[in-house]
């Protein structure tokens, strides 16, 4: 089964939270790939032949950040979500627009106050892209 979900998160506590979230939706094994920075995600996205992927990325990460991951995803027409940590939403939008030419239509999800929305979006993705 091909990868359908890619998660980039360098915070171990948040990574565990996302792993539990996906597990609660019965998403595991080969369906999902977790990365602690953007390096592995970029390599995987570049190799994808299927763009029915749910990409969830933190913005502030070592080595390759979320903006760089998004640029590769956009080039491959992969849908994405950005997760913000302590960085201000307006600052993230400004960086995306200036450095990566990504407009502010990007959906920004606060890690703590929007988890229910994220759960709902994962559920919608599952329903829309059933095998």
C-alpha positions as CSV (number, residue, x, y, z in Angstrom):
1,X,0.0,0.0,0.0
2,X,1.5,3.4,-0.9
3,X,2.0,6.2,1.6
4,X,-1.0,8.4,1.9
5,X,0.0,10.5,4.9
6,X,3.3,12.4,5.5
7,X,4.0,14.0,8.9
8,X,7.0,16.3,9.6
9,X,7.4,17.3,13.2
10,X,10.6,17.8,15.2
11,X,9.0,18.0,18.6
12,X,8.8,14.5,20.1
13,X,5.8,15.3,22.2
14,X,3.8,16.6,19.3
15,X,5.0,13.7,17.1
16,X,3.6,11.3,19.7
17,X,0.3,13.3,19.7
18,X,0.1,12.9,15.9
19,X,0.9,9.3,16.0
20,X,-1.8,8.7,18.5
21,X,-4.2,10.8,16.5
22,X,-3.6,8.8,13.3
23,X,-3.7,5.5,15.3
24,X,-7.2,6.5,16.6
25,X,-8.2,6.8,12.9
26,X,-6.8,3.4,12.2
27,X,-4.1,4.8,10.0
28,X,-0.7,3.1,10.5
29,X,2.0,1.0,8.9
30,X,2.9,1.7,5.3
31,X,0.1,4.2,4.9
32,X,2.0,6.9,6.9
33,X,5.5,8.2,7.0
34,X,6.8,10.3,10.0
35,X,9.8,12.6,9.7
36,X,11.7,14.6,12.4
37,X,12.7,17.2,9.8
38,X,12.0,17.9,6.1
39,X,14.8,16.0,4.6
40,X,13.1,12.6,4.4
41,X,9.8,14.2,3.5
42,X,11.3,16.1,0.5
43,X,12.9,12.9,-0.7
44,X,9.7,10.9,-0.5
45,X,7.6,13.7,-2.1
46,X,10.0,13.9,-5.0
47,X,9.6,10.2,-5.6
48,X,5.8,10.2,-5.4
49,X,3.7,9.1,-8.4
50,X,0.5,9.5,-6.4
51,X,-0.4,12.9,-5.2
52,X,-3.4,11.9,-3.1
53,X,-1.3,12.6,-0.1
54,X,-2.2,14.3,3.2
55,X,0.9,16.3,4.1
56,X,1.1,17.7,7.6
57,X,4.2,19.8,8.3
58,X,5.6,21.9,11.1
59,X,7.2,25.1,9.9
60,X,10.2,25.5,12.2
61,X,12.3,22.4,11.7
62,X,16.0,21.7,11.4
63,X,17.8,21.0,8.1
64,X,14.9,21.5,5.8
65,X,12.0,23.7,7.1
66,X,8.3,23.5,6.4
67,X,8.5,26.2,3.7
68,X,11.0,24.2,1.7
69,X,8.9,21.0,2.2
70,X,5.8,23.0,0.9
71,X,7.7,24.2,-2.1
72,X,8.4,20.7,-3.2
73,X,4.8,19.6,-2.4
74,X,3.4,22.5,-4.4
75,X,5.7,21.6,-7.4
76,X,4.1,18.1,-7.2
77,X,0.6,19.3,-6.6
78,X,0.4,17.6,-3.2
79,X,-2.2,19.1,-0.8
80,X,-0.7,20.3,2.5
81,X,-1.4,21.7,5.9
82,X,1.1,23.8,7.9
83,X,1.4,23.5,11.6
84,X,2.5,26.5,13.5
85,X,4.2,26.4,16.9
86,X,5.1,29.6,18.7
87,X,5.6,31.6,15.5
88,X,3.0,34.2,14.7
89,X,0.7,33.3,11.8
90,X,1.3,36.7,10.1
91,X,5.1,36.1,10.3
92,X,4.7,32.6,8.7
93,X,2.5,34.0,5.9
94,X,5.1,36.8,5.3
95,X,7.9,34.2,5.1
96,X,5.9,32.0,2.8
97,X,5.0,34.8,0.4
98,X,8.5,36.4,0.3
99,X,10.8,33.4,0.4
100,X,8.7,30.7,-1.2
101,X,6.2,32.6,-3.4
102,X,3.3,30.8,-1.6
103,X,0.2,32.9,-1.1
104,X,-1.8,33.2,2.1
105,X,-4.4,30.7,1.0
106,X,-2.3,28.2,3.0
107,X,-4.3,26.7,5.9
108,X,-2.5,27.3,9.1
109,X,-3.4,25.1,12.1
110,X,-2.5,25.9,15.6
111,X,-1.3,22.8,17.3
112,X,-3.3,23.2,20.4
113,X,-6.6,24.8,19.6
114,X,-7.4,23.2,16.3
115,X,-6.8,19.5,16.8
116,X,-10.5,18.7,16.4
117,X,-10.4,20.4,13.0
118,X,-7.4,18.4,12.0
119,X,-9.2,15.2,13.1
120,X,-12.1,16.2,10.9
121,X,-9.8,16.9,7.9
122,X,-8.1,13.5,8.3
123,X,-11.6,11.9,8.3
124,X,-12.6,13.8,5.2
125,X,-9.4,12.7,3.4
126,X,-10.0,9.1,4.3
127,X,-13.5,9.3,2.9
128,X,-12.5,11.0,-0.3
129,X,-9.5,8.7,-1.1
130,X,-10.7,5.2,-0.1
131,X,-8.9,2.3,-1.8
